[in-house]
Amino acid sequence: MSNKQKKVRKKRHKILRYTLLTLVVLLIGGTAFGFYEYNKLKPTNHFSDLKPIGEPSKGSSSNNSQLSHYKEKAGVFNVLLIGSDARKGSSLGHTDSMVLIHANLNNHTYNMMSIPRDTRVKSDYGYTKLTSVQYISQAKKGTKQGIVDAVKAVSNLTGVPIHYYAETNYWGLQDMVNVLGGIDMNLPFKVTLTHPWYKENQGKTFEAGTHSVNGKMVTELVHERYSLPGTDYGRQQLQQAALIGIAKKVMQPSNITKLPALSRSMSKFLIATNMTNEDMVSIGLGVKNDFHPEEQVKYRQVKGTGKTMYDDILKANNSQVILDDQQLKYTVKKYFSN
């Protein structure tokens, strides 16, 4: 057997090992690990003394003086979900959506806050829209650093230390939903597709209520904003509905048999993340027996005002969203800190 064949075989065994490990954790609570391994992966032990991605820049936000130096309790972490509009074959993409999640695996609460893509933020390049930070940084410094700089921009804006990131795109989200066999989305209001990815869906309307949708339609719905109340704020509510729909479907006992396929598709769904397999297993341990997303996942919204401001990247004025500073500080202090 050649060295190349040995490497391929070793890689396949590693993937199989992690898949089986995840299944064991979800099915029997990790008891097959042995006490030491099980104890090490318990959320209160695994998610402890976490280091944030970058440090909030001093003076960049009034929130930093309150929150930049605090440490999360064991079993608690912050993760930023990033939705990119990068096309297939391109390493560059603008940030289309960002959801900050404060996960407390001790009391099973998950506070979410969406940040509008046009939010004015301070970056290494000066003040600009949040959606531009990742794109320009990736073009200058590479794919990974572009993500890190986008995470730092959100951390600077909110004062919240962010420990993990997970990025997906249109095709990744579509693949994951399809592996699950579709999801149910509870739409809070009427939605009309005004700028769909596929022309045949132009003008398609969904009334408020629960709809069974496949991956293609989920991506159409979370991409819509012009027909929604509050445009970007309405889109945030649709993103929340999709995340809850996915979470509920993943946790259904009937989907245990789909977990191997889901595991194999993770590389397509998560195009970038700093979470390890052990991190994901520990999360599984934390939520497996007591996860009720409609009650435990709480959506927090901070309003903003549209203004024409100077963009240091474009060297020109453009329309940006200025988040209400007092509301942001209140929301962060109450729901995203100790």
Beta strands, then each sheet from edge to edge (+ up, - down):
strand 1: 76-84
strand 2: 95-104
strand 3: 109-115
strand 4: 120-123
strand 5: 126-129
strand 6: 164-169
strand 7: 183-187
strand 8: 191-192
strand 9: 205-206
strand 10: 209-213
strand 11: 272-273
strand 12: 297-300
strand 13: 304-311
strand 14: 316-323
sheet 1: 11+ 6- 1- 2+ 3- 12-
sheet 2: 4+ 5-
sheet 3: 7+ 10-
sheet 4: 8+ 9-
sheet 5: 13+ 14-
end
